């Protein structure tokens, strides 16, 4: 598959149950790079009409990678996650029935654990850097994708 016809040559996924079938996936061309940006609260931001802000954050990550400023792209993700914890602390202050942490349910704890696992994988990837892996994605990228799929799967249940 070449760069120009990559999308046209991909087999169509017509049934959701086909998503885990590896034979339906192709390796991206060597000239491509994959950039994943998780914008916390993006659904609510889009619902509030702030879709341009959400898109700008994604574009900023792509630009950072294209410029070779990988630290900027990664620190934006880590910094965003760190900043989000301040919202949790503020929510705890404003929660009138005691500590908000005691009110958290099993699903909430699963989400926190998964977020911690993603941050740990990203941090480990910064320490043990891999030049390339399957599809020119390092082990940490594959791990993050799998963790994200786990997150999506847990939301469907």
Secondary structure, DSSP 8 states (H G I E B T S, - for coil): --TTTHHHHS----SGGGTT-GGG-----TT--------TTHHHHHHTT-HHHHHHHHHHHHHHHHTT-HHHHHHHHHHHHHHHHHHHHHHHHH-TTS-HHHH--HHHHHHHHHHHHHHHHHHHHHHS--S--GGG--HHHHHHHHHHHHHHHHHH-
